[in-house]
């Protein structure tokens, strides 16, 4: 949600996925009326487009982690004269099957971040990709990994960004008690294990930076 606009993902819509846009006072005072249904330009069956959505000002990012044998994709839309138009398909630089790129997304100002289950540090270790808006183009900037990441950490399963600070969940970390990692810029500053009880709590299953 941003101001008077709500974006809602529907990953199984028509077996492809979609994102529904609602605007306040559309159809009456204090009524949240549907104004647009968004799909990607290359939408296909089983994409799960809309699994993750994030909106800030005139930009909207939408994940489709099942795209192309679960390689995954993420798309940027811009609100142009009241209509949401796809302006970028983010480049997944080291893509491979089962990455689930786009499982989580977040956007703030000119920075967009995308979570992935990539296997850089073992199966399902996870990572977060950073993109910046430069001269009108969304350009890949950096890839974040945990300092001591390992298989099944699922780092990047939930993410958020505010100003230059990024938070990423890792629900498989610490024997599935779960951890949240906070980055100042691209430097890992703080790791917080938010569950002190039994295993399989998955307490950080969703993160929100706001």
C-alpha positions in Angstrom: 0.0 0.0 0.0 1.2 3.5 -0.7 -1.0 6.6 -0.1 -4.4 5.8 -1.7 -3.2 2.8 -3.8 -3.2 -0.8 -2.8 -1.5 -3.6 -4.9 -2.6 -7.2 -4.3 -0.9 -10.2 -5.8 -2.9 -13.2 -6.9 -0.4 -15.8 -7.9 -2.8 -18.4 -9.2 -5.1 -16.1 -11.2 -5.9 -17.8 -14.5 -3.1 -20.3 -13.7 -0.6 -17.5 -14.5 -0.9 -14.9 -11.8 -1.9 -11.2 -11.7 -1.7 -8.1 -9.5 -4.8 -6.1 -8.7 -4.7 -2.4 -8.2 -7.3 -0.7 -5.9 -7.7 3.1 -5.4 -9.4 4.8 -2.5 -12.6 6.7 -3.5 -12.8 4.8 -6.7 -16.5 4.2 -7.1 -17.5 6.3 -4.1 -16.2 8.1 -1.0 -14.0 5.8 1.1 -14.6 2.9 -1.4 -11.5 1.0 -2.5 -12.3 0.3 -6.1 -10.4 -1.9 -8.5 -8.7 0.2 -11.1 -6.4 -2.1 -13.0 -5.4 -5.8 -13.3 -1.7 -6.1 -14.1 0.1 -9.0 -15.8 3.6 -9.1 -17.3 4.3 -8.7 -21.0 5.4 -12.3 -21.2 2.9 -13.9 -18.8 2.6 -17.7 -19.1 1.0 -20.6 -17.3 2.5 -21.4 -13.9 4.5 -18.2 -13.6 3.0 -17.4 -10.1 3.2 -13.7 -11.1 2.1 -11.7 -8.1 3.6 -14.0 -5.5 5.3 -10.9 -4.0 4.5 -7.2 -4.6 5.8 -3.9 -3.3 4.8 -0.3 -4.2 6.4 3.0 -3.6 5.3 6.3 -5.2 5.0 5.7 -9.0 6.8 2.3 -9.0 5.6 -1.2 -8.4 7.7 -4.4 -8.4 6.2 -7.8 -8.8 7.8 -11.2 -8.5 7.1 -14.3 -10.5 9.3 -17.0 -8.9 7.9 -20.0 -10.9 8.8 -18.4 -14.3 10.9 -20.6 -16.6 11.2 -23.8 -14.5 11.4 -21.8 -11.3 14.3 -19.6 -12.5 12.0 -16.8 -11.6 11.6 -13.2 -12.8 10.8 -9.8 -11.3 9.2 -6.9 -13.1 9.0 -3.1 -12.5 5.9 -1.1 -13.4 5.6 2.6 -13.5 2.4 4.6 -13.1 2.2 6.7 -16.2 -0.8 9.1 -16.4 -2.7 6.8 -14.1 -1.9 3.6 -15.9 0.6 1.0 -14.7 3.0 0.1 -17.5 5.8 -2.5 -17.4 9.1 -0.6 -17.8 11.7 -3.2 -16.8 12.2 -7.0 -16.5 15.1 -7.3 -14.0 18.2 -9.1 -15.1 18.9 -12.2 -13.1 22.7 -12.4 -13.7 23.4 -15.9 -12.6 20.0 -17.6 -13.1 19.4 -21.3 -12.9 16.5 -23.6 -12.3 14.9 -23.6 -8.9 16.3 -20.2 -7.9 12.8 -18.9 -7.3 14.0 -15.4 -8.1 11.1 -13.0 -7.2 10.0 -15.0 -4.2 10.2 -11.7 -2.3 10.5 -8.1 -3.5 10.7 -4.6 -2.0 11.2 -1.1 -3.5 12.0 2.3 -2.0 12.9 5.4 -4.0 15.4 4.4 -6.6 16.4 1.0 -5.1 14.6 -2.3 -5.7 15.5 -5.6 -4.0 14.7 -9.2 -5.0 15.0 -12.4 -2.9 16.1 -15.7 -4.4 16.7 -19.2 -3.2 20.0 -19.4 -5.1 22.5 -22.0 -4.0 25.7 -20.0 -3.7 26.3 -21.3 -0.2 24.5 -24.6 -0.4 21.1 -25.8 -1.5 18.4 -23.2 -0.5 21.0 -20.9 1.1 19.4 -17.9 -0.5 20.5 -14.4 -1.6 19.2 -10.8 -2.2 19.7 -8.9 -5.5 20.0 -5.1 -5.5 18.9 -2.9 -8.4 19.2 0.8 -8.8 17.3 3.3 -11.1 20.1 5.0 -13.1 19.2 7.4 -16.0 15.8 5.9 -16.3 17.0 2.2 -16.4 16.8 -0.3 -13.6 20.4 -1.7 -13.4 21.7 -4.6 -11.4 24.0 -3.3 -8.6 25.0 -6.0 -6.1 24.2 -9.4 -4.7 24.0 -9.9 -1.0 24.9 -13.2 0.8 25.1 -14.0 4.4 28.5 -13.9 6.0 28.3 -17.5 7.2 25.5 -18.7 5.0 24.8 -22.4 4.5 22.3 -24.8 3.0 18.6 -24.5 4.0 19.1 -21.0 5.5 16.5 -19.7 3.0 18.0 -16.2 3.3 16.0 -13.7 1.3 12.7 -15.4 1.8 11.3 -12.1 3.1 12.8 -8.7 2.6 12.2 -5.0 3.1 14.0 -1.7 2.4 13.8 1.8 3.8 16.2 4.5 2.8 19.6 2.7 2.6 18.7 0.0 5.1 17.8 -3.6 4.1 16.3 -6.3 6.2 16.3 -10.0 5.1 14.7 -12.9 6.8 16.4 -16.3 7.0 13.8 -18.7 8.4 16.0 -21.8 8.1 18.9 -20.2 10.0 20.0 -21.5 13.4 18.3 -24.9 13.0 15.1 -23.3 11.7 14.7 -21.0 14.7 15.1 -18.2 12.1 17.1 -15.0 12.0 16.8 -11.5 10.5 19.7 -9.8 9.0 20.0 -6.0 8.7 22.3 -4.3 6.2 23.4 -0.7 6.2 24.0 0.0 2.6 25.4 -3.4 1.4 27.3 -4.1 4.6 25.9 -6.6 7.1 25.6 -4.7 10.4 23.4 -6.8 12.6 22.0 -10.3 12.9 19.1 -10.9 15.2 17.9 -14.3 16.1 14.3 -13.5 16.9 13.3 -16.9 18.3 14.7 -18.3 21.5 12.3 -21.1 21.7 12.1 -24.5 20.0 13.1 -25.3 16.4 10.8 -24.8 13.4 9.4 -21.5 14.8 10.0 -19.8 11.4 9.4 -16.5 13.3 10.8 -14.3 10.6 8.7 -15.7 7.8 7.7 -12.2 6.7 9.7 -9.0 7.1 8.5 -5.5 6.6 10.9 -2.5 6.8 8.2 0.1 7.4 
